[in-house]
Amino acid sequence: MLDSALIPNLLYLALVVGTWLAALALLNPGTGVIEVLAAVTLGVAGVGMIFFPIHLWALALIFIGLVLFGLSVWRFRRGVWLVLSVIALTGGSAFLYANPDGGPAVDLLLALIVTGVSAGIFWLMARSVLKAHQVVPSLDPARLIGQVGEARSAIDPVGSAYVGGELWTAKADSTIAPGSRVRVVGREGLLLVVEPDKRK
């Protein structure tokens, strides 16, 4: 049996890991592995909320952090929103689970270490991904229509495909496995619309 004092710390770790995995999955959709891991870890943390008392204000802070993260992805001044998001998410996560006397159930030293490490790593990764999304491709996607490439991740319905010497975000009406040949049949902005290439 696990020590009852240890369980909130494990739930906290699941919440932090799940939150960052979900954020990265939104920033850079791919094979689905990150999405599944995020769902599992967040599910574990969610079940913990049923059995352990929580601070509602900390849950509200996590929700605010998710909103701020959305603003960092879809609005101007992304760096400001991303910093505020990291602060809200890490703070809310550390204080979410409560002990019987109403204080935080998560070990303070663990919360400080995890907050510093996870926020630093996530900041670097998120900044890199957001910067990559802002770069205008050197190739006009309209010129790729009719070209054949390769699915680099599962396209179900969105994934990535290597076409014309560059990696593109692609979508398809049916699932396409990684490594399959794809043909570009259209585009939606910078998103390529592809289908399986049946020709030898």
N, C-alpha and C positions, 0 to 999 in steps of 0.2 A: 504493500500500500504506500502511496505517495504521502509525504508529510503535507498536511492541509495548508501550511504556510508556503509550501513550494508551488502549489497549484496556481495561485494568482500570478506568480512570476512566469510560469510556463504559458499561461493564457496571454499575458502581456507580450511575451516574445512572439506568440502566434499572431496576435493582433498587429504588431509592428511589421513583421515579415509579410503578412498578408496584405497590409495596406500598401507597402512599397511595391510588392509584386503586382498588385492591381493597377497601381499608378503607371508602372513601367509597361504593363500590357496595353494600357490605353495609349501611351505615347508611341509604342512600337509594336503593333500587332504582328503575330508571327505564327509559330507552329501550334499554339494552343496549350503547350506545356506550362508556360507561365500563368496562363489564365486558370488552368486546373489547379495548380499549386496555390494560387491566390484564393480560389474558392474554398479549397480544403482548409487552409490555415485560418481564413476569416470565419469559416463555419465553426471551427473549433473554438475560436474566441467568442463567437456569438452564443454557442451553447453554454460557455462559461458564464455569460451574463444571466442565464436562467438560474444557475445554482449559486452564484456569488452576488452579494450586493454591489451595486455600482453607483457612482456619482453621476447624476443626470447632467450636471453642468459640464463634466468631462466628455460625456457622450455628445453634448451640443457642440463642444469645442472641436471634436473630431469631425462632426458634420460641417462645421464652418471651414475646417481645414480642407475638406474635400471640395467645397465650393470654391475656395481660394485657389486650389490646384486647377480646377476647371478654368478659372480666369487666367491662370498662368499659361494654359495651353491655347486658349482661344482669344485672348485680348492683348492689347499693347501693354508695355511696361511689365513684361513677363517676369523679369527677375524679381521685382517687388512682390508680386503675387506669389511667386514660388517660395521666397523667404518666409512670408507670412504663413503660407501653407505648411511648410516644414515645422515652424514653431507651433502652430495649432495642432497638427497631427501628433507630433511627438509629445507635447504637453498633455493633450487629452488622453493619449494612450497610457502614459505613465500614471495618471491619477484616476483612470477609469474604475478599476476594481477597488472596493473599499473593504477595510477590515471591520470587525464587529464594533469598535469604538468610533467608527466614522472616518478614520484617517486612511491614507493610501495603503493598500495591501502589498504593493510592489516594493521590493527592496530598493532603497534610494540609490545605493551604489550601482546596482544593476541598471536602474533607469538612466542614470547619468552616463554610464558607459555605452549602453545601447543607443541612447539618444545621440550622443556625440558621433559614434561610428556610423550608425544608419543615416543620420542626417547628412553627414559629410559625403558618404558614398552616393546617396541618392541625389544630393545636390550636383555632384560632378556628372553623374549619369544623365539626369534630367536636363541639365544645361546643354550637354553634348547633343542629346536627341532633339531638343527644341531648336538648337542652332542648325542642326542638319535639316530640320523641316523648313527653316527659313531660306535655305540656299535654293536659288533658282536653277533647275537642271540646265545643263548646257545644250541639251538636245530637245527639240520641239517634239512633244509626245504625238502630235498629229502625224509626223513623218514615220512613226513606228507602226502605223496601221498596216496590217498584212505581213509584218515581220514575224519570224519564229524565234522563240526564246526558251528559257527553262524556268520552271517553278522552283524557287529556292526554299520556299516553305509551303506548307499546305495552304491552298487557296480555298477557303470555306467560310464565308464567301469572299473574304478579303485575306490577302497574304502578300508575298513578295515574289517578283519574277525578274530574271536577268534578261534584258532585251536591249539590243543595240549597244552593247558595251557598258550598260549602266543597270543598277538595281532600282526597280520601280515597285511602287505599291500597285497591286493588281486585284481585280475582283472578277468572279466568274459565277455563272448561274448554277453550275454543278461543282462538286468537290473535285479538286485537282491535287494529286499527291506530289510531294516534293520530288524533284528530279524529272518530272514529266515534261515533255515538250508542249509548249503552248503557242498559240497564234493570237496576235493582237487583232481584235475585230472592232475596236472603238476606244474612246477615251471619255472621261468625265473630269474635266479640269486636268490635274496632273495624275489622275488615277487611270490606269490602263484597264480596259475591259478585254478579257482574254477567254479563250476556249481551248479545250484539248486539241492538239494538232494531230490529226489521224494519218496524215500523209507520211510516207516512208522517206 
